[in-house]
Every structure is written in structure tokens, then in C-alpha cells.
Amino acid sequence: MFSSEEIQLSLPDAEIGYFPNFFSEAESQLFFDTILNNTNWQQDDITVFGKTYAQPRLTALFANNNKPYSYSNITMLPEVFTENLIKIKSKIETKTEAKFTTCLANLYRDGNDSNGWHADNEKELGEDPVIASVTFGAARFFNLKHRKDKTLKQKLLLENGSLLLMQGKTQQHWLHQIAKTKKEVEPRINLTFRVIK
């Protein structure tokens, strides 16, 4: 069994754990290739402050039910979990009490692809959601900032094969993003597992 020590982020009003090397390099490469090539990636239009533009990344939704997931005026309908996603989900569930129903997959093709400041606090996720975020491919910086205390910020490099677990009151008090970067970066696949009530 490939082991991974948890690194707890000591941030107020948050419960965040980071597991580097949660998946081995061989597993990560296999999952990256399979998911990249066998997913019906889509690019939705997103409206922010009255302006509509193409979302700066590709996405796909998977679930063990037919419940849609909505965020930023986008409603996605799920496809059925693949065999690999079930394997990934099962391994993550050994680290958490949650039994995940849904996975939002994100493909960041290069440094221009990004995700703006947000919290995973949609109503269908419940009050204190458990969000499990897996990275395959290129490492990207994950930025966190506190909603009220502007001095509280954190930056974490999410590496290939890593797992980031956010739970407790995190989504109520913190925002997060994957910022654009001018550096040349290879593609990154991010799987965010969640429970839709």
C-alpha cells in the first residue's frame, strides 16, 4: 500500500489536510492518461458581474445518481462514475467519513486555465461539506484567503498524486482559487469529490 502522511494546515475556521503522494507516480500517470482521453470534456459559458465568457478550463461531471450540480449559473448533468473514478473514490473514502456521490472533474490545459475565487458552498452540498480534491498531472498553486480577515492567506502547491481534504467550517470562512500563471505548465486534471444531499 502506498502511504502518505497528512499535513494539517493550521488555519483558523478551517479543517484542511494535505496528503502528498496519496497515489503513486505509476497510478497517477495511468489515471491521468485514462481520464484525459476518455472524458467528454465541455467548456461552459460563465457569467461574472454581468459579463459572459468561456470558462477558462474544461469540466465534466460524474455521479452515482442523476442529480445535477449547479454553480455560477451553470447546471451540469452527470455521467455515470467510471471504473477508475470508483477506484479513486474508494481510496479517498478510507481517509474520510464521507461517502461521495459526485465528482466534478476539471482540466487545466495550460497556465491560462484557472478558477476564480470561490467557496464550494452551494446549497445542495449541505452546511459543512467535505470536499476531496485530487491532482493528476502538473502541479499548480492553490490559493486560500479568509472571507473576513484579509491578513489570513495561504498558498499550497498541489502536486501530482496528491489529495487535499477540506471539511468542517472551511467553505463558510475561506475562499480558494487556482490562479493563472505565466509559467509554462503541462496539463493538470483535478477531481473534486463531493456529497450532493
Secondary structure, 3 states (H helix, E strand, C coil): CCCCCCEEECCCCCEEEEECCCCCHHHHHHHHHHHHHCCCCECCEEEECCEEEECCCEEEEEECCCCCEEECCEEECCEECCHHHHHHHHHHHCCCCCCCCEEEEEEECCCCCCEEEECCCCHHHCCCCCEEEEEEECCEEEEEEECCCCCCEEEEEECCCCEEEEECCHHHHEEEEECCCCCCCCCEEEEEEECCC
